[in-house]
Amino acid sequence: MGKSETEQKILSAAREEFLAKGYDGTRMRSIAERAEINKGLLHYYFKSKEALLVHVFRETFGELFQAMQTALDEHMDVFEQIEAVVSVHTDFHLKHPQVSKFVVSEMNRDPQSHTLRMKKAGVAPPNALLIESIEKAKLEGRIRADINSKSLMLHIISLVLFPVVGKPMVKYMHDLNEVQYKQLLKQRKSEITAFIIQAIKA
């Protein structure tokens, strides 16, 4: 069953509040006001701020991981899969630039609660197919035998995420306006892919 219009308004308002103010700074009253409903109706749908954040995580990361699942195909070449993962992550963070900053902040603020929320949300990255393809390519002699597939996944995500999390520093260091910054991220899709593939090829 799909979400009601009111429930979707609440989730959208909650996402905006959490991303703007962080978990501690967000209040149920401010979420109700942004959603243009009364606080009683908000509590009818979501009993607590914690429950709301779990739903926001489920919806937000569900979007990212579903996009990854759709982009990856078992019949794709491993290097095409790497390109797809880089592209999906870049496009997601261009669309939702505040998400990674919020997640990093929450992980540092309260690592145990953050891990528990992700488990409650029931979302996990669909990394198994790419890891399987990497291991197969290693056996075929196409990828260096010393490459650790899990570490490689971290390299890929880190190269995408750093300019997003460090956006103010990146813009300052390279004297970029907002348009130029977004162009840089888009350009990096092909550059990251080429860099990774060149580094791991046997």
JONOR-V510603 format. One record per residue. N is the residue number from 1. RES is the residue in one small letter. D_FIRST is the distance of its C-alpha to the first C-alpha in Angstrom with 1 decimal. Layout:
N|RES|D_FIRST + N|RES|D_FIRST
//
This chain:
1|m|0.0 + 2|g|3.8 + 3|k|6.7 + 4|s|9.0 + 5|e|12.4 + 6|t|14.2 + 7|e|12.3 + 8|q|12.8 + 9|k|16.4 + 10|i|17.0 + 11|l|16.0 + 12|s|18.2 + 13|a|20.9 + 14|a|20.9 + 15|r|21.3 + 16|e|24.2 + 17|e|25.8 + 18|f|25.6 + 19|l|27.0 + 20|a|29.7 + 21|k|30.8 + 22|g|29.8 + 23|y|28.3 + 24|d|31.4 + 25|g|31.9 + 26|t|28.4 + 27|r|28.1 + 28|m|25.2 + 29|r|27.2 + 30|s|27.5 + 31|i|23.7 + 32|a|23.3 + 33|e|26.2 + 34|r|24.8 + 35|a|21.4 + 36|e|23.6 + 37|i|22.2 + 38|n|24.2 + 39|k|24.2 + 40|g|23.1 + 41|l|19.8 + 42|l|19.4 + 43|h|20.2 + 44|y|17.7 + 45|y|14.8 + 46|f|16.9 + 47|k|19.9 + 48|s|22.0 + 49|k|22.9 + 50|e|22.6 + 51|a|18.9 + 52|l|18.3 + 53|l|20.3 + 54|v|18.5 + 55|h|15.2 + 56|v|17.3 + 57|f|18.8 + 58|r|15.7 + 59|e|14.6 + 60|t|18.2 + 61|f|19.5 + 62|g|16.4 + 63|e|17.4 + 64|l|21.0 + 65|f|20.6 + 66|q|18.3 + 67|a|21.0 + 68|m|23.6 + 69|q|22.0 + 70|t|21.9 + 71|a|25.5 + 72|l|27.0 + 73|d|28.1 + 74|e|30.2 + 75|h|32.6 + 76|m|33.3 + 77|d|36.6 + 78|v|36.4 + 79|f|37.8 + 80|e|35.2 + 81|q|32.5 + 82|i|34.3 + 83|e|34.4 + 84|a|30.6 + 85|v|29.9 + 86|v|32.3 + 87|s|30.9 + 88|v|27.2 + 89|h|28.2 + 90|t|30.6 + 91|d|28.2 + 92|f|25.5 + 93|h|28.2 + 94|l|29.6 + 95|k|26.3 + 96|h|25.7 + 97|p|29.3 + 98|q|28.9 + 99|v|26.4 + 100|s|29.1 + 101|k|31.5 + 102|f|29.1 + 103|v|28.3 + 104|v|32.0 + 105|s|32.9 + 106|e|30.5 + 107|m|31.7 + 108|n|35.3 + 109|r|34.6 + 110|d|32.9 + 111|p|32.4 + 112|q|31.3 + 113|s|28.6 + 114|h|27.3 + 115|t|27.3 + 116|l|25.4 + 117|r|22.7 + 118|m|22.3 + 119|k|22.1 + 120|k|19.5 + 121|a|17.4 + 122|g|17.6 + 123|v|18.9 + 124|a|22.1 + 125|p|24.0 + 126|p|24.2 + 127|n|27.9 + 128|a|28.8 + 129|l|29.3 + 130|l|31.6 + 131|i|33.5 + 132|e|34.0 + 133|s|35.3 + 134|i|37.6 + 135|e|39.1 + 136|k|39.6 + 137|a|41.4 + 138|k|43.6 + 139|l|44.7 + 140|e|45.5 + 141|g|47.6 + 142|r|45.5 + 143|i|44.5 + 144|r|46.9 + 145|a|47.0 + 146|d|47.1 + 147|i|43.8 + 148|n|41.3 + 149|s|37.8 + 150|k|36.0 + 151|s|38.6 + 152|l|38.2 + 153|m|34.4 + 154|l|35.5 + 155|h|38.1 + 156|i|35.7 + 157|i|33.2 + 158|s|36.2 + 159|l|37.8 + 160|v|34.6 + 161|l|33.9 + 162|f|37.4 + 163|p|37.9 + 164|v|34.6 + 165|v|35.2 + 166|g|38.9 + 167|k|38.4 + 168|p|41.1 + 169|m|43.6 + 170|v|42.9 + 171|k|43.3 + 172|y|46.5 + 173|m|48.0 + 174|h|47.7 + 175|d|48.1 + 176|l|44.9 + 177|n|43.1 + 178|e|39.4 + 179|v|39.5 + 180|q|41.9 + 181|y|39.7 + 182|k|36.6 + 183|q|38.9 + 184|l|40.2 + 185|l|36.8 + 186|k|36.1 + 187|q|39.5 + 188|r|39.1 + 189|k|36.4 + 190|s|39.1 + 191|e|41.6 + 192|i|39.6 + 193|t|38.8 + 194|a|42.5 + 195|f|43.6 + 196|i|41.4 + 197|i|42.3 + 198|q|46.0 + 199|a|46.0 + 200|i|44.6 + 201|k|46.2 + 202|a|48.8
//
